[in-house]
Amino acid sequence: MSADSIKEPPPASTPEPSAECAHLLEFKQFLASTAAKANAVSEDLTRSCVTRTSNDTYKVSVEERHAELVAAIWQQLNNRGCPAGFRLKLLHQATQLLEQEICYAKECEVSGEGPPQYDLLKLQKFVGNQMDKLLIKLTDNSEMEHLKDYAEEGVICQNPEHCVCGVAQAALHTSAAVKNKPRKMEDRHVCLDRFGAIFELPNRDCRFFGVFDGHSGSLSASYVTSQLPQLLANQLKRTEDLEAAHSSSDFYRNAFETAFLQADERFIQKRITSGTTSVCALINRDQLYIAWVGDSKALLVGKRTQLQLVKPHKPESPDERKRIEAAGGTVLHAQGQWRVNGILNVARSIGDYCLEAVIAEPDFVDVDLNEAHDFLVLGTDGLWDHVPESFVIDTVYERLADTTTKLDDIPKLLIEAAKEGDSQDNITAVIVLLKPRHQIER
C-alpha cells in the first residue's frame, strides 16, 4: 500500500454544548455562588469564636414553630438572591426537611418542663446553617440533572436555543423603613406577593402585605410578622365549601379576626412587655380586604378615587373611650396625647398583656377592585402623621411615570418627606401596585 493511500482519521469532533434555559443557568450560578460563600465562611476559624447576644428574642412553641421556619426560610431565599422561579419549591422542600431535622437540634431548645420550646435566634441560625447544607448539596453532580424539578411550571423554556425568558417579571410591590430618631427600630413589615402559593391556598395568586408598629420593644411586631400570615392562611383553609366561602366578605372578616386574636393570645402568654399596631392587606382576585388595630393606615388610590381605608383606634374617640372605661380602664391626657391608663396612645393592639382594656379585635373593610384602582400605600403613623395624603398620591404617580426612577426609590422619597415634616418616629412605607407599572397613568 502506498504512502499516498494512507489517510489520517479525521479529528474527533467536540460535541456542541447543549443550549440551556436562561432561568436554569441563573439557578446554577446562584447555587455555585452560595457554595463558594459557604466555603469561604467555613475557612474562617474565627467564626466559632463569635457569639451573638441579644434581647430581641422570644420562646417559640411547637405550634408556632412551623410559621417561624417558613418565615426564616423564605427570608433566606430572598436575601440570598435565589431566582424567583425556584424559590417556592425550595421553600416547601426545605420546610419539610427542617421540620424533621429540628427534632434532633437540641441546641435550639430552651430548657424547661413540658413540650419543647425553641429560642428564636437559635432557630433562625439553625435555618441558615441547614439552608447552606441544602443548597450546597444541590451542586453535587448527582443532583444537577434534577435541578429542573425545582422550577415552577412554565419557568423552564421548552426551546432553550431561542430562550428569551431571562428577564425577571417586574416587581409589583416595594417597601422601605428607617429607624429615624428613636433609639431602636420597632417597626416591622411583611410583603408576600406569593402568599397563596407559599401557604398552598386554593387561590395561589393571593397576595398579603402587613405593616406593624411596635412599642415597648420590637418583639410583638417581630412575632406577628412571621405568625400572622400563617394564622390567617390556616383560617382561609378552614371550610369545606371553598367557593361559597371565598365569595363571602364575612368569611374573610372572621378569618382576620380569628388570626389577630390568636396572635394576641399566644404572644400574651409569653408575658413580654411589648405590643404592636397592625394593618394588613389581602388581595384575592378582584377583592381587597383590610384589617387593622391601632393607627397604621392604608390608602387606596385610583384615577377617580382616593380612599383612606383605616379609621385609627385612638383612645379619645367616643366609642373607644366608652369601651375602655367599661373594661375598667381610663383615658388620660399625658405627654401631649390621650392614652389608655396614661400609657398607650392607641386603643387596640396585639400584645400589651398588662393593659386589659386594650384589645386585639380588628376592624375590617373590603373593597371591590376594578381597572380604575392603581396602587395601595400602607404605612405607620410615622409616615401618615407628617405627610399629607395628597403628597403621597402625587409623588407616587409622578415617580411611577418617570421611567428613570426605580420602583424601590419611591417609598424612600415618602420617608424623606416625613422626616422633613419633623417625624420623630420610626417610619415604614409599603407601596403595592394593583396593575403593571406601565399601565398606571395619572
Stockholm file with secondary structure:
# STOCKHOLM 1.0

chainA/1-442         MSADSIKEPPPASTPEPSAECAHLLEFKQFLASTAAKANAVSEDLTRSCVTRTSNDTYKVSVEERHAELVAAIWQQLNNRGCPAGFRLKLLHQATQLLEQEICYAKECEVSGEGPPQYDLLKLQKFVGNQMDKLLIKLTDNSEMEHLKDYAEEGVICQNPEHCVCGVAQAALHTSAAVKNKPRKMEDRHVCLDRFGAIFELPNRDCRFFGVFDGHSGSLSASYVTSQLPQLLANQLKRTEDLEAAHSSSDFYRNAFETAFLQADERFIQKRITSGTTSVCALINRDQLYIAWVGDSKALLVGKRTQLQLVKPHKPESPDERKRIEAAGGTVLHAQGQWRVNGILNVARSIGDYCLEAVIAEPDFVDVDLNEAHDFLVLGTDGLWDHVPESFVIDTVYERLADTTTKLDDIPKLLIEAAKEGDSQDNITAVIVLLKPRHQIER
#=GR chainA/1-442 SS CCGGGCCCCCCCCCCCCCCCCHHHHHHHHHHHHHHHHHHHHHTCGGGGGCCCCCSCCCEECHHHHHHHHHHHHHHHHHHTTCCHHHHHHHHHHHHHHHHHHGGGCGGGEECCSSSCEEEHHHHHHHHHHHHHHHHHHTTSHHHHTTGGGGSCTTTSCSSGGGCCTTSCCCCSEEEEEECCSSSSCCEEEEEETTHHHHTTCSSTTCEEEEEEEEESSSHHHHHHHHHHHHHHHHHHTCCSCHHHHTTCHHHHHHHHHHHHHHHHHHHHTTTCSCEEEEEEEEEETTEEEEEEESSCEEEEEESSCEEECCCCCCTTSHHHHHHHHHTTCCEEEETTEEEETTTBSCSBCEECTTCTTCBCCCEEEEEECCTTEEEEEEECHHHHTTSCHHHHHHHHHHHHHCTTSCGGGHHHHHHHHHHHTTCCSCEEEEEEESSCGGGCCC
#=GC SS_cons         CCGGGCCCCCCCCCCCCCCCCHHHHHHHHHHHHHHHHHHHHHTCGGGGGCCCCCSCCCEECHHHHHHHHHHHHHHHHHHTTCCHHHHHHHHHHHHHHHHHHGGGCGGGEECCSSSCEEEHHHHHHHHHHHHHHHHHHTTSHHHHTTGGGGSCTTTSCSSGGGCCTTSCCCCSEEEEEECCSSSSCCEEEEEETTHHHHTTCSSTTCEEEEEEEEESSSHHHHHHHHHHHHHHHHHHTCCSCHHHHTTCHHHHHHHHHHHHHHHHHHHHTTTCSCEEEEEEEEEETTEEEEEEESSCEEEEEESSCEEECCCCCCTTSHHHHHHHHHTTCCEEEETTEEEETTTBSCSBCEECTTCTTCBCCCEEEEEECCTTEEEEEEECHHHHTTSCHHHHHHHHHHHHHCTTSCGGGHHHHHHHHHHHTTCCSCEEEEEEESSCGGGCCC
//
